[in-house]
Amino acid sequence: MEVRRAANEELRALRGSPVEAEADEIESRAKDRTLALARSSFKKIPDAPLGEVLTLKMKRRNENAKGRKSR
């Protein structure tokens, strides 16, 4: 969404512009801006292994269950 917004901001300047050279320059700036944003906007990080997550979850559940009072 951020990348599309940046491209639209640059391309809005193109409306009503009769000069083709100016249109090419604006299009080039839009492409450069979207590439720069696309590279920096989203980074994937690895998740924890499922076995470790489930072990920690069960450990927390057992600790919480011991501290509760029965009703």
mmJSON file of the N, C-alpha and C atoms, coordinates in Angstrom:
{"data_MODEL":{"atom_site":{
"group_PDB":["ATOM","ATOM","ATOM","ATOM","ATOM","ATOM","ATOM","ATOM","ATOM","ATOM","ATOM","ATOM","ATOM","ATOM","ATOM","ATOM","ATOM","ATOM","ATOM","ATOM","ATOM","ATOM","ATOM","ATOM","ATOM","ATOM","ATOM","ATOM","ATOM","ATOM","ATOM","ATOM","ATOM","ATOM","ATOM","ATOM","ATOM","ATOM","ATOM","ATOM","ATOM","ATOM","ATOM","ATOM","ATOM","ATOM","ATOM","ATOM","ATOM","ATOM","ATOM","ATOM","ATOM","ATOM","ATOM","ATOM","ATOM","ATOM","ATOM","ATOM","ATOM","ATOM","ATOM","ATOM","ATOM","ATOM","ATOM","ATOM","ATOM","ATOM","ATOM","ATOM","ATOM","ATOM","ATOM","ATOM","ATOM","ATOM","ATOM","ATOM","ATOM","ATOM","ATOM","ATOM","ATOM","ATOM","ATOM","ATOM","ATOM","ATOM","ATOM","ATOM","ATOM","ATOM","ATOM","ATOM","ATOM","ATOM","ATOM","ATOM","ATOM","ATOM","ATOM","ATOM","ATOM","ATOM","ATOM","ATOM","ATOM","ATOM","ATOM","ATOM","ATOM","ATOM","ATOM","ATOM","ATOM","ATOM","ATOM","ATOM","ATOM","ATOM","ATOM","ATOM","ATOM","ATOM","ATOM","ATOM","ATOM","ATOM","ATOM","ATOM","ATOM","ATOM","ATOM","ATOM","ATOM","ATOM","ATOM","ATOM","ATOM","ATOM","ATOM","ATOM","ATOM","ATOM","ATOM","ATOM","ATOM","ATOM","ATOM","ATOM","ATOM","ATOM","ATOM","ATOM","ATOM","ATOM","ATOM","ATOM","ATOM","ATOM","ATOM","ATOM","ATOM","ATOM","ATOM","ATOM","ATOM","ATOM","ATOM","ATOM","ATOM","ATOM","ATOM","ATOM","ATOM","ATOM","ATOM","ATOM","ATOM","ATOM","ATOM","ATOM","ATOM","ATOM","ATOM","ATOM","ATOM","ATOM","ATOM","ATOM","ATOM","ATOM","ATOM","ATOM","ATOM","ATOM","ATOM","ATOM","ATOM","ATOM","ATOM","ATOM","ATOM","ATOM","ATOM","ATOM","ATOM","ATOM","ATOM","ATOM","ATOM"],
"id":[1,2,3,4,5,6,7,8,9,10,11,12,13,14,15,16,17,18,19,20,21,22,23,24,25,26,27,28,29,30,31,32,33,34,35,36,37,38,39,40,41,42,43,44,45,46,47,48,49,50,51,52,53,54,55,56,57,58,59,60,61,62,63,64,65,66,67,68,69,70,71,72,73,74,75,76,77,78,79,80,81,82,83,84,85,86,87,88,89,90,91,92,93,94,95,96,97,98,99,100,101,102,103,104,105,106,107,108,109,110,111,112,113,114,115,116,117,118,119,120,121,122,123,124,125,126,127,128,129,130,131,132,133,134,135,136,137,138,139,140,141,142,143,144,145,146,147,148,149,150,151,152,153,154,155,156,157,158,159,160,161,162,163,164,165,166,167,168,169,170,171,172,173,174,175,176,177,178,179,180,181,182,183,184,185,186,187,188,189,190,191,192,193,194,195,196,197,198,199,200,201,202,203,204,205,206,207,208,209,210,211,212,213],
"type_symbol":["N","C","C","N","C","C","N","C","C","N","C","C","N","C","C","N","C","C","N","C","C","N","C","C","N","C","C","N","C","C","N","C","C","N","C","C","N","C","C","N","C","C","N","C","C","N","C","C","N","C","C","N","C","C","N","C","C","N","C","C","N","C","C","N","C","C","N","C","C","N","C","C","N","C","C","N","C","C","N","C","C","N","C","C","N","C","C","N","C","C","N","C","C","N","C","C","N","C","C","N","C","C","N","C","C","N","C","C","N","C","C","N","C","C","N","C","C","N","C","C","N","C","C","N","C","C","N","C","C","N","C","C","N","C","C","N","C","C","N","C","C","N","C","C","N","C","C","N","C","C","N","C","C","N","C","C","N","C","C","N","C","C","N","C","C","N","C","C","N","C","C","N","C","C","N","C","C","N","C","C","N","C","C","N","C","C","N","C","C","N","C","C","N","C","C","N","C","C","N","C","C","N","C","C","N","C","C","N","C","C","N","C","C"],
"label_atom_id":["N","CA","C","N","CA","C","N","CA","C","N","CA","C","N","CA","C","N","CA","C","N","CA","C","N","CA","C","N","CA","C","N","CA","C","N","CA","C","N","CA","C","N","CA","C","N","CA","C","N","CA","C","N","CA","C","N","CA","C","N","CA","C","N","CA","C","N","CA","C","N","CA","C","N","CA","C","N","CA","C","N","CA","C","N","CA","C","N","CA","C","N","CA","C","N","CA","C","N","CA","C","N","CA","C","N","CA","C","N","CA","C","N","CA","C","N","CA","C","N","CA","C","N","CA","C","N","CA","C","N","CA","C","N","CA","C","N","CA","C","N","CA","C","N","CA","C","N","CA","C","N","CA","C","N","CA","C","N","CA","C","N","CA","C","N","CA","C","N","CA","C","N","CA","C","N","CA","C","N","CA","C","N","CA","C","N","CA","C","N","CA","C","N","CA","C","N","CA","C","N","CA","C","N","CA","C","N","CA","C","N","CA","C","N","CA","C","N","CA","C","N","CA","C","N","CA","C","N","CA","C","N","CA","C","N","CA","C","N","CA","C","N","CA","C","N","CA","C"],
"label_alt_id":[null,null,null,null,null,null,null,null,null,null,null,null,null,null,null,null,null,null,null,null,null,null,null,null,null,null,null,null,null,null,null,null,null,null,null,null,null,null,null,null,null,null,null,null,null,null,null,null,null,null,null,null,null,null,null,null,null,null,null,null,null,null,null,null,null,null,null,null,null,null,null,null,null,null,null,null,null,null,null,null,null,null,null,null,null,null,null,null,null,null,null,null,null,null,null,null,null,null,null,null,null,null,null,null,null,null,null,null,null,null,null,null,null,null,null,null,null,null,null,null,null,null,null,null,null,null,null,null,null,null,null,null,null,null,null,null,null,null,null,null,null,null,null,null,null,null,null,null,null,null,null,null,null,null,null,null,null,null,null,null,null,null,null,null,null,null,null,null,null,null,null,null,null,null,null,null,null,null,null,null,null,null,null,null,null,null,null,null,null,null,null,null,null,null,null,null,null,null,null,null,null,null,null,null,null,null,null,null,null,null,null,null,null],
"label_comp_id":["MET","MET","MET","GLU","GLU","GLU","VAL","VAL","VAL","ARG","ARG","ARG","ARG","ARG","ARG","ALA","ALA","ALA","ALA","ALA","ALA","ASN","ASN","ASN","GLU","GLU","GLU","GLU","GLU","GLU","LEU","LEU","LEU","ARG","ARG","ARG","ALA","ALA","ALA","LEU","LEU","LEU","ARG","ARG","ARG","GLY","GLY","GLY","SER","SER","SER","PRO","PRO","PRO","VAL","VAL","VAL","GLU","GLU","GLU","ALA","ALA","ALA","GLU","GLU","GLU","ALA","ALA","ALA","ASP","ASP","ASP","GLU","GLU","GLU","ILE","ILE","ILE","GLU","GLU","GLU","SER","SER","SER","ARG","ARG","ARG","ALA","ALA","ALA","LYS","LYS","LYS","ASP","ASP","ASP","ARG","ARG","ARG","THR","THR","THR","LEU","LEU","LEU","ALA","ALA","ALA","LEU","LEU","LEU","ALA","ALA","ALA","ARG","ARG","ARG","SER","SER","SER","SER","SER","SER","PHE","PHE","PHE","LYS","LYS","LYS","LYS","LYS","LYS","ILE","ILE","ILE","PRO","PRO","PRO","ASP","ASP","ASP","ALA","ALA","ALA","PRO","PRO","PRO","LEU","LEU","LEU","GLY","GLY","GLY","GLU","GLU","GLU","VAL","VAL","VAL","LEU","LEU","LEU","THR","THR","THR","LEU","LEU","LEU","LYS","LYS","LYS","MET","MET","MET","LYS","LYS","LYS","ARG","ARG","ARG","ARG","ARG","ARG","ASN","ASN","ASN","GLU","GLU","GLU","ASN","ASN","ASN","ALA","ALA","ALA","LYS","LYS","LYS","GLY","GLY","GLY","ARG","ARG","ARG","LYS","LYS","LYS","SER","SER","SER","ARG","ARG","ARG"],
"label_asym_id":["A","A","A","A","A","A","A","A","A","A","A","A","A","A","A","A","A","A","A","A","A","A","A","A","A","A","A","A","A","A","A","A","A","A","A","A","A","A","A","A","A","A","A","A","A","A","A","A","A","A","A","A","A","A","A","A","A","A","A","A","A","A","A","A","A","A","A","A","A","A","A","A","A","A","A","A","A","A","A","A","A","A","A","A","A","A","A","A","A","A","A","A","A","A","A","A","A","A","A","A","A","A","A","A","A","A","A","A","A","A","A","A","A","A","A","A","A","A","A","A","A","A","A","A","A","A","A","A","A","A","A","A","A","A","A","A","A","A","A","A","A","A","A","A","A","A","A","A","A","A","A","A","A","A","A","A","A","A","A","A","A","A","A","A","A","A","A","A","A","A","A","A","A","A","A","A","A","A","A","A","A","A","A","A","A","A","A","A","A","A","A","A","A","A","A","A","A","A","A","A","A","A","A","A","A","A","A","A","A","A","A","A","A"],
"label_entity_id":["1","1","1","1","1","1","1","1","1","1","1","1","1","1","1","1","1","1","1","1","1","1","1","1","1","1","1","1","1","1","1","1","1","1","1","1","1","1","1","1","1","1","1","1","1","1","1","1","1","1","1","1","1","1","1","1","1","1","1","1","1","1","1","1","1","1","1","1","1","1","1","1","1","1","1","1","1","1","1","1","1","1","1","1","1","1","1","1","1","1","1","1","1","1","1","1","1","1","1","1","1","1","1","1","1","1","1","1","1","1","1","1","1","1","1","1","1","1","1","1","1","1","1","1","1","1","1","1","1","1","1","1","1","1","1","1","1","1","1","1","1","1","1","1","1","1","1","1","1","1","1","1","1","1","1","1","1","1","1","1","1","1","1","1","1","1","1","1","1","1","1","1","1","1","1","1","1","1","1","1","1","1","1","1","1","1","1","1","1","1","1","1","1","1","1","1","1","1","1","1","1","1","1","1","1","1","1","1","1","1","1","1","1"],
"label_seq_id":[1,1,1,2,2,2,3,3,3,4,4,4,5,5,5,6,6,6,7,7,7,8,8,8,9,9,9,10,10,10,11,11,11,12,12,12,13,13,13,14,14,14,15,15,15,16,16,16,17,17,17,18,18,18,19,19,19,20,20,20,21,21,21,22,22,22,23,23,23,24,24,24,25,25,25,26,26,26,27,27,27,28,28,28,29,29,29,30,30,30,31,31,31,32,32,32,33,33,33,34,34,34,35,35,35,36,36,36,37,37,37,38,38,38,39,39,39,40,40,40,41,41,41,42,42,42,43,43,43,44,44,44,45,45,45,46,46,46,47,47,47,48,48,48,49,49,49,50,50,50,51,51,51,52,52,52,53,53,53,54,54,54,55,55,55,56,56,56,57,57,57,58,58,58,59,59,59,60,60,60,61,61,61,62,62,62,63,63,63,64,64,64,65,65,65,66,66,66,67,67,67,68,68,68,69,69,69,70,70,70,71,71,71],
"pdbx_PDB_ins_code":[null,null,null,null,null,null,null,null,null,null,null,null,null,null,null,null,null,null,null,null,null,null,null,null,null,null,null,null,null,null,null,null,null,null,null,null,null,null,null,null,null,null,null,null,null,null,null,null,null,null,null,null,null,null,null,null,null,null,null,null,null,null,null,null,null,null,null,null,null,null,null,null,null,null,null,null,null,null,null,null,null,null,null,null,null,null,null,null,null,null,null,null,null,null,null,null,null,null,null,null,null,null,null,null,null,null,null,null,null,null,null,null,null,null,null,null,null,null,null,null,null,null,null,null,null,null,null,null,null,null,null,null,null,null,null,null,null,null,null,null,null,null,null,null,null,null,null,null,null,null,null,null,null,null,null,null,null,null,null,null,null,null,null,null,null,null,null,null,null,null,null,null,null,null,null,null,null,null,null,null,null,null,null,null,null,null,null,null,null,null,null,null,null,null,null,null,null,null,null,null,null,null,null,null,null,null,null,null,null,null,null,null,null],
"Cartn_x":[0.829,0.0,0.882,1.946,2.864,3.522,3.873,4.525,3.556,2.327,1.329,1.048,0.984,0.725,1.848,3.085,4.229,4.196,3.861,3.789,2.68,1.538,0.422,0.748,1.502,1.878,2.71,3.651,4.486,3.664,2.8,2.051,0.938,0.487,-0.531,-0.001,1.299,1.904,1.86,1.677,1.652,0.345,-0.724,-2.027,-1.961,-2.431,-2.49,-1.149,-0.129,1.194,1.375,1.426,1.509,2.92,3.919,5.302,5.708,6.105,6.445,7.729,8.701,9.97,9.729,8.841,8.503,7.784,6.94,6.208,7.176,8.181,9.176,9.959,10.295,11.045,10.214,8.946,8.062,7.878,7.714,7.572,8.839,9.987,11.262,11.388,10.996,11.048,10.106,8.927,7.953,8.525,9.162,9.759,10.876,11.731,12.836,12.319,11.309,10.753,10.106,9.358,8.701,9.713,10.782,11.821,12.501,12.801,13.449,12.545,11.261,10.332,10.13,10.054,9.814,10.976,12.172,13.342,13.401,12.922,13.1,11.86,10.702,9.478,9.14,9.501,9.071,10.24,10.472,11.536,10.943,11.209,10.738,11.73,11.209,12.064,11.574,12.477,12.048,11.307,10.366,9.623,10.435,10.018,10.634,10.133,10.932,10.477,9.241,8.332,7.055,7.243,8.18,8.416,8.779,9.622,10.013,8.822,8.033,6.879,5.889,5.609,4.653,5.174,6.477,7.069,6.915,7.216,7.08,5.624,4.715,3.294,2.817,3.195,2.783,3.396,4.643,5.317,4.575,4.198,3.457,2.089,1.41,0.093,0.202,1.209,1.388,1.718,2.545,2.895,1.671,0.851,-0.355,-1.392,-1.504,-2.503,-2.157,-0.899,-0.484,-0.787,-0.745,-0.948,-2.408,-3.323,-4.747,-5.411,-6.396,-7.192,-8.379,-8.761,-9.943,-11.2,-12.225,-13.474,-14.442],
"Cartn_y":[-1.182,0.0,1.258,1.224,2.357,2.611,1.549,1.663,2.247,1.769,2.288,3.767,4.159,5.552,6.447,5.997,6.783,6.937,5.873,5.938,6.886,6.82,7.698,9.16,9.474,10.858,11.412,10.632,11.072,11.181,10.213,10.182,11.228,11.725,12.782,14.044,14.268,15.437,15.32,14.139,13.882,14.327,14.412,14.787,16.173,16.249,17.535,18.026,17.198,17.606,17.237,18.239,17.948,17.583,17.896,17.686,16.233,15.529,14.114,13.915,14.801,14.681,14.782,15.679,15.833,14.587,14.019,12.808,11.642,11.528,10.469,10.644,11.887,12.162,11.809,12.159,11.864,10.36,9.675,8.221,7.579,8.088,7.564,7.782,8.981,9.256,8.347,8.076,7.192,5.784,5.289,3.953,3.894,4.912,4.942,4.96,5.777,5.891,4.588,3.941,2.693,1.584,1.541,0.53,0.739,1.99,2.281,1.9,2.2,1.857,0.355,-0.311,-1.754,-2.488,-1.999,-2.653,-2.458,-1.324,-1.01,-1.204,-1.427,-1.379,-2.674,-3.834,-5.079,-6.043,-6.52,-7.488,-8.72,-9.882,-11.126,-11.565,-12.09,-12.675,-14.09,-14.99,-16.375,-16.531,-17.448,-17.774,-18.755,-18.904,-19.901,-21.285,-22.308,-23.66,-24.038,-24.753,-25.093,-25.875,-26.795,-27.593,-26.728,-25.721,-24.824,-23.996,-23.504,-22.68,-23.488,-24.716,-25.55,-25.927,-26.186,-26.508,-25.337,-24.126,-22.944,-22.697,-22.915,-22.73,-23.681,-24.949,-25.946,-25.638,-25.18,-24.824,-23.678,-22.649,-21.522,-21.946,-22.809,-23.289,-24.029,-24.885,-25.645,-24.732,-23.719,-22.775,-21.977,-21.555,-20.784,-21.64,-22.899,-23.783,-24.065,-24.138,-24.413,-23.246,-22.044,-20.865,-20.483,-21.134,-20.805,-21.494,-20.821,-21.413,-22.09,-23.217,-23.91,-23.242,-23.253,-22.593,-23.578],
"Cartn_z":[0.0,0.0,0.0,0.777,0.857,-0.498,-1.181,-2.485,-3.515,-3.511,-4.451,-4.197,-2.928,-2.581,-3.107,-2.939,-3.409,-4.93,-5.63,-7.094,-7.53,-6.865,-7.227,-6.985,-5.931,-5.669,-6.824,-7.297,-8.408,-9.697,-9.939,-11.188,-11.244,-10.087,-10.086,-10.761,-10.642,-11.279,-12.796,-13.293,-14.727,-15.378,-14.626,-15.182,-15.815,-17.022,-17.709,-18.205,-18.128,-18.569,-20.041,-20.931,-22.354,-22.829,-22.055,-22.475,-22.212,-23.275,-23.148,-22.349,-22.504,-21.776,-20.269,-19.887,-18.469,-17.958,-18.784,-18.412,-18.186,-19.039,-18.875,-17.582,-17.261,-16.027,-14.789,-14.804,-13.673,-13.526,-14.646,-14.599,-14.029,-14.426,-13.922,-12.415,-11.955,-10.507,-9.749,-10.31,-9.658,-9.53,-10.589,-10.537,-9.505,-9.479,-8.512,-7.082,-6.85,-5.501,-5.046,-5.942,-5.563,-5.32,-6.106,-5.874,-4.531,-4.203,-2.926,-1.757,-1.863,-0.786,-0.681,-1.813,-1.801,-1.133,-1.31,-0.715,0.793,1.274,2.688,3.546,2.949,3.74,4.48,3.964,4.594,4.708,5.897,6.134,6.805,6.249,6.852,7.921,9.003,10.028,10.286,10.579,10.796,12.117,12.135,13.348,14.181,15.42,16.288,15.859,16.032,15.689,16.508,15.875,16.494,17.787,17.812,19.012,20.215,19.994,21.093,21.569,20.64,20.996,21.831,21.397,22.122,23.504,23.615,24.91,25.873,25.403,26.257,26.645,25.704,25.979,27.072,26.953,27.948,29.312,29.317,30.566,31.252,30.476,31.035,31.551,30.822,31.257,32.582,32.704,33.942,35.112,34.887,35.958,36.389,35.43,35.759,36.462,36.089,36.691,38.153,38.486,39.867,40.783,40.279,41.099,41.298,40.653,40.745,41.939,42.458,43.529,42.891,43.44,42.891,43.424,42.656,43.053,43.619],
"occupancy":[1.0,1.0,1.0,1.0,1.0,1.0,1.0,1.0,1.0,1.0,1.0,1.0,1.0,1.0,1.0,1.0,1.0,1.0,1.0,1.0,1.0,1.0,1.0,1.0,1.0,1.0,1.0,1.0,1.0,1.0,1.0,1.0,1.0,1.0,1.0,1.0,1.0,1.0,1.0,1.0,1.0,1.0,1.0,1.0,1.0,1.0,1.0,1.0,1.0,1.0,1.0,1.0,1.0,1.0,1.0,1.0,1.0,1.0,1.0,1.0,1.0,1.0,1.0,1.0,1.0,1.0,1.0,1.0,1.0,1.0,1.0,1.0,1.0,1.0,1.0,1.0,1.0,1.0,1.0,1.0,1.0,1.0,1.0,1.0,1.0,1.0,1.0,1.0,1.0,1.0,1.0,1.0,1.0,1.0,1.0,1.0,1.0,1.0,1.0,1.0,1.0,1.0,1.0,1.0,1.0,1.0,1.0,1.0,1.0,1.0,1.0,1.0,1.0,1.0,1.0,1.0,1.0,1.0,1.0,1.0,1.0,1.0,1.0,1.0,1.0,1.0,1.0,1.0,1.0,1.0,1.0,1.0,1.0,1.0,1.0,1.0,1.0,1.0,1.0,1.0,1.0,1.0,1.0,1.0,1.0,1.0,1.0,1.0,1.0,1.0,1.0,1.0,1.0,1.0,1.0,1.0,1.0,1.0,1.0,1.0,1.0,1.0,1.0,1.0,1.0,1.0,1.0,1.0,1.0,1.0,1.0,1.0,1.0,1.0,1.0,1.0,1.0,1.0,1.0,1.0,1.0,1.0,1.0,1.0,1.0,1.0,1.0,1.0,1.0,1.0,1.0,1.0,1.0,1.0,1.0,1.0,1.0,1.0,1.0,1.0,1.0,1.0,1.0,1.0,1.0,1.0,1.0,1.0,1.0,1.0,1.0,1.0,1.0],
"B_iso_or_equiv":[0.0,0.0,0.0,0.0,0.0,0.0,0.0,0.0,0.0,0.0,0.0,0.0,0.0,0.0,0.0,0.0,0.0,0.0,0.0,0.0,0.0,0.0,0.0,0.0,0.0,0.0,0.0,0.0,0.0,0.0,0.0,0.0,0.0,0.0,0.0,0.0,0.0,0.0,0.0,0.0,0.0,0.0,0.0,0.0,0.0,0.0,0.0,0.0,0.0,0.0,0.0,0.0,0.0,0.0,0.0,0.0,0.0,0.0,0.0,0.0,0.0,0.0,0.0,0.0,0.0,0.0,0.0,0.0,0.0,0.0,0.0,0.0,0.0,0.0,0.0,0.0,0.0,0.0,0.0,0.0,0.0,0.0,0.0,0.0,0.0,0.0,0.0,0.0,0.0,0.0,0.0,0.0,0.0,0.0,0.0,0.0,0.0,0.0,0.0,0.0,0.0,0.0,0.0,0.0,0.0,0.0,0.0,0.0,0.0,0.0,0.0,0.0,0.0,0.0,0.0,0.0,0.0,0.0,0.0,0.0,0.0,0.0,0.0,0.0,0.0,0.0,0.0,0.0,0.0,0.0,0.0,0.0,0.0,0.0,0.0,0.0,0.0,0.0,0.0,0.0,0.0,0.0,0.0,0.0,0.0,0.0,0.0,0.0,0.0,0.0,0.0,0.0,0.0,0.0,0.0,0.0,0.0,0.0,0.0,0.0,0.0,0.0,0.0,0.0,0.0,0.0,0.0,0.0,0.0,0.0,0.0,0.0,0.0,0.0,0.0,0.0,0.0,0.0,0.0,0.0,0.0,0.0,0.0,0.0,0.0,0.0,0.0,0.0,0.0,0.0,0.0,0.0,0.0,0.0,0.0,0.0,0.0,0.0,0.0,0.0,0.0,0.0,0.0,0.0,0.0,0.0,0.0,0.0,0.0,0.0,0.0,0.0,0.0],
"pdbx_formal_charge":[null,null,null,null,null,null,null,null,null,null,null,null,null,null,null,null,null,null,null,null,null,null,null,null,null,null,null,null,null,null,null,null,null,null,null,null,null,null,null,null,null,null,null,null,null,null,null,null,null,null,null,null,null,null,null,null,null,null,null,null,null,null,null,null,null,null,null,null,null,null,null,null,null,null,null,null,null,null,null,null,null,null,null,null,null,null,null,null,null,null,null,null,null,null,null,null,null,null,null,null,null,null,null,null,null,null,null,null,null,null,null,null,null,null,null,null,null,null,null,null,null,null,null,null,null,null,null,null,null,null,null,null,null,null,null,null,null,null,null,null,null,null,null,null,null,null,null,null,null,null,null,null,null,null,null,null,null,null,null,null,null,null,null,null,null,null,null,null,null,null,null,null,null,null,null,null,null,null,null,null,null,null,null,null,null,null,null,null,null,null,null,null,null,null,null,null,null,null,null,null,null,null,null,null,null,null,null,null,null,null,null,null,null],
"auth_seq_id":[1,1,1,2,2,2,3,3,3,4,4,4,5,5,5,6,6,6,7,7,7,8,8,8,9,9,9,10,10,10,11,11,11,12,12,12,13,13,13,14,14,14,15,15,15,16,16,16,17,17,17,18,18,18,19,19,19,20,20,20,21,21,21,22,22,22,23,23,23,24,24,24,25,25,25,26,26,26,27,27,27,28,28,28,29,29,29,30,30,30,31,31,31,32,32,32,33,33,33,34,34,34,35,35,35,36,36,36,37,37,37,38,38,38,39,39,39,40,40,40,41,41,41,42,42,42,43,43,43,44,44,44,45,45,45,46,46,46,47,47,47,48,48,48,49,49,49,50,50,50,51,51,51,52,52,52,53,53,53,54,54,54,55,55,55,56,56,56,57,57,57,58,58,58,59,59,59,60,60,60,61,61,61,62,62,62,63,63,63,64,64,64,65,65,65,66,66,66,67,67,67,68,68,68,69,69,69,70,70,70,71,71,71],
"auth_comp_id":["MET","MET","MET","GLU","GLU","GLU","VAL","VAL","VAL","ARG","ARG","ARG","ARG","ARG","ARG","ALA","ALA","ALA","ALA","ALA","ALA","ASN","ASN","ASN","GLU","GLU","GLU","GLU","GLU","GLU","LEU","LEU","LEU","ARG","ARG","ARG","ALA","ALA","ALA","LEU","LEU","LEU","ARG","ARG","ARG","GLY","GLY","GLY","SER","SER","SER","PRO","PRO","PRO","VAL","VAL","VAL","GLU","GLU","GLU","ALA","ALA","ALA","GLU","GLU","GLU","ALA","ALA","ALA","ASP","ASP","ASP","GLU","GLU","GLU","ILE","ILE","ILE","GLU","GLU","GLU","SER","SER","SER","ARG","ARG","ARG","ALA","ALA","ALA","LYS","LYS","LYS","ASP","ASP","ASP","ARG","ARG","ARG","THR","THR","THR","LEU","LEU","LEU","ALA","ALA","ALA","LEU","LEU","LEU","ALA","ALA","ALA","ARG","ARG","ARG","SER","SER","SER","SER","SER","SER","PHE","PHE","PHE","LYS","LYS","LYS","LYS","LYS","LYS","ILE","ILE","ILE","PRO","PRO","PRO","ASP","ASP","ASP","ALA","ALA","ALA","PRO","PRO","PRO","LEU","LEU","LEU","GLY","GLY","GLY","GLU","GLU","GLU","VAL","VAL","VAL","LEU","LEU","LEU","THR","THR","THR","LEU","LEU","LEU","LYS","LYS","LYS","MET","MET","MET","LYS","LYS","LYS","ARG","ARG","ARG","ARG","ARG","ARG","ASN","ASN","ASN","GLU","GLU","GLU","ASN","ASN","ASN","ALA","ALA","ALA","LYS","LYS","LYS","GLY","GLY","GLY","ARG","ARG","ARG","LYS","LYS","LYS","SER","SER","SER","ARG","ARG","ARG"],
"auth_asym_id":["A","A","A","A","A","A","A","A","A","A","A","A","A","A","A","A","A","A","A","A","A","A","A","A","A","A","A","A","A","A","A","A","A","A","A","A","A","A","A","A","A","A","A","A","A","A","A","A","A","A","A","A","A","A","A","A","A","A","A","A","A","A","A","A","A","A","A","A","A","A","A","A","A","A","A","A","A","A","A","A","A","A","A","A","A","A","A","A","A","A","A","A","A","A","A","A","A","A","A","A","A","A","A","A","A","A","A","A","A","A","A","A","A","A","A","A","A","A","A","A","A","A","A","A","A","A","A","A","A","A","A","A","A","A","A","A","A","A","A","A","A","A","A","A","A","A","A","A","A","A","A","A","A","A","A","A","A","A","A","A","A","A","A","A","A","A","A","A","A","A","A","A","A","A","A","A","A","A","A","A","A","A","A","A","A","A","A","A","A","A","A","A","A","A","A","A","A","A","A","A","A","A","A","A","A","A","A","A","A","A","A","A","A"],
"auth_atom_id":["N","CA","C","N","CA","C","N","CA","C","N","CA","C","N","CA","C","N","CA","C","N","CA","C","N","CA","C","N","CA","C","N","CA","C","N","CA","C","N","CA","C","N","CA","C","N","CA","C","N","CA","C","N","CA","C","N","CA","C","N","CA","C","N","CA","C","N","CA","C","N","CA","C","N","CA","C","N","CA","C","N","CA","C","N","CA","C","N","CA","C","N","CA","C","N","CA","C","N","CA","C","N","CA","C","N","CA","C","N","CA","C","N","CA","C","N","CA","C","N","CA","C","N","CA","C","N","CA","C","N","CA","C","N","CA","C","N","CA","C","N","CA","C","N","CA","C","N","CA","C","N","CA","C","N","CA","C","N","CA","C","N","CA","C","N","CA","C","N","CA","C","N","CA","C","N","CA","C","N","CA","C","N","CA","C","N","CA","C","N","CA","C","N","CA","C","N","CA","C","N","CA","C","N","CA","C","N","CA","C","N","CA","C","N","CA","C","N","CA","C","N","CA","C","N","CA","C","N","CA","C","N","CA","C","N","CA","C","N","CA","C","N","CA","C","N","CA","C"],
"pdbx_PDB_model_num":[1,1,1,1,1,1,1,1,1,1,1,1,1,1,1,1,1,1,1,1,1,1,1,1,1,1,1,1,1,1,1,1,1,1,1,1,1,1,1,1,1,1,1,1,1,1,1,1,1,1,1,1,1,1,1,1,1,1,1,1,1,1,1,1,1,1,1,1,1,1,1,1,1,1,1,1,1,1,1,1,1,1,1,1,1,1,1,1,1,1,1,1,1,1,1,1,1,1,1,1,1,1,1,1,1,1,1,1,1,1,1,1,1,1,1,1,1,1,1,1,1,1,1,1,1,1,1,1,1,1,1,1,1,1,1,1,1,1,1,1,1,1,1,1,1,1,1,1,1,1,1,1,1,1,1,1,1,1,1,1,1,1,1,1,1,1,1,1,1,1,1,1,1,1,1,1,1,1,1,1,1,1,1,1,1,1,1,1,1,1,1,1,1,1,1,1,1,1,1,1,1,1,1,1,1,1,1,1,1,1,1,1,1]
}}}
